[in-house]
Structure formats: C-alpha cells, structure tokens
Amino acid sequence: MGATLYMPILKPDALDYIAGTKIPKLRSMVLCLEGALLEKDVLEGMDILEKTLIRIGQVKRDRTETRFPLVFVRPRHLDMAKRIAQMAGVHNIDGFVAPQGDPRRLY
C-alpha cells in the first residue's frame, strides 16, 4: 500500500488528492471522520463524505487513464460505519479503517 495519507473529511480538496492532481503517485488515503473531526461537525462531515463518495465515481468515469489511490474511510464507531455503508457511492471506496482506542467502542 505504501505510505497512507490521512485526511480530515472537512478538508476541501480531498478529491484533488483522490484524482491525482495534488500527489500524483499517492497510493492510499483515509478519509477520517474520527479524531480529525469535532463532534459538532459530524453531521457536516457525513454529508461531505457522501457527496465525495459520489464524486469519486464521477472522476473515475471521466478519467479512465488515471491510476487512483486506494480510498478508505475511518468512522468514529460501528453505528457510523453502518450508516456510511448505506450511502450512495460507498462502492467507490476500498474499505474501512477501524477507529482508535478501546475495541469496545465498536459495539
């Protein structure tokens, strides 16, 4: 996988990294909704994530010659992961990264 770039979901240019315009040789990245997101920003982060998931698919369709990094999402907990799994465009990511800390937080 190489070095993985962790990116807060609120960072406005996340799609530029995914599309290869910021770091052309980027091999993997994580869109983070855990430690990089304040509790008060969770709803906005979830909204931005769904829009980003949809746009990833659009970029991949429009730029078929481009090699894209693997894209993962880091939710805060299992319930958030379940909501993300139901989002439009979720098929455009490569997987999830478990949240940090106590494994009991997952349940």
N, C-alpha and C positions, 0 to 999 in steps of 0.2 A: 504494500500500500504506500510506502514512503511516508514522509512527514505529513501529518494531518493538520489542516488549518481549522481551528475552532473559531466560529464566527457568531456573535450575538445576532439573533434573528432580526433585531431592530436596525442593524447596520444597513443603510440604504442601498449599498452597491453589491449586495451578496450575489445577485445574478451576474454581475460582471466577472466575478471570480469563477462562477459555475460555467459561464460561456467562454472562459479562457482569455478574456481581454485584459484582466489585471495581472494574473500569474499564468502565462500560457502553459507551463509544464506542471501545474498543480495536479496532483494525483488523487487526493481525497480531502474532503472537508466535512465539518459537522456544523449544522445549523442548530445553535444552542438556545433552548428555552428554559434552561435550569439556572445555573449560577450567573449567567450573563444577563439575566432578565429579572428585574424587580417584580415583586408580587403585584404591584399596582399596574404593571404593564403586561400582564399575562394575556388578557383578552385581546389587546392590540397585537401582541406577538403571535397569537394563534391566528388572527385574521391575516396578518402579513405572511405567515407561513403558508396558509392555504393559497393565497394569491401567488406566492413564489413557486409553490409546487406546480400550479397550473402553468405558470410562465416557463418553468424548466422544460416542460413538454413542448411548448411553442418554440423555444430556442432550439431544442434538439431537432425538431422537424424542419426548421428554417436553415439550420447549419449542419447538414448531414456530413460534411467533410471534417468537422471539428471533433477532436477527441475530448471528451468531457471527464472531469474528475468524478470519482465515486462520491455520492452525496448521502450523508447520514443525518438523522435528526436526534437530538438529545432532549427528551421530555423531562419534566420535573418528577413524574411519578407514573404508575401504571395506568391510572384513570386518564391522564393526559395522553399517554401513548395510544390508548383505545380510541380516544376522540380523534387523534391525528390519523389513525388507521382508517377512519371513515371519511376523511377529507377527499375532496376532488383533487386529483393529481398525485395522490400518495404513491401511485405506481411509478412515479418519476424519481423516487429515492431508492437507495440501495440497502437501507436498513436503519436500525435504531441503535443508539448508544445508551447503555444503562446509566441512570443518574448516579452521582457520587454518594458516598456515605453508607449509612445503615441500610442493609438489604431489606429490612422490614418496611422501609418507606415505599417499596414497590407494591405492597399489598394494601 
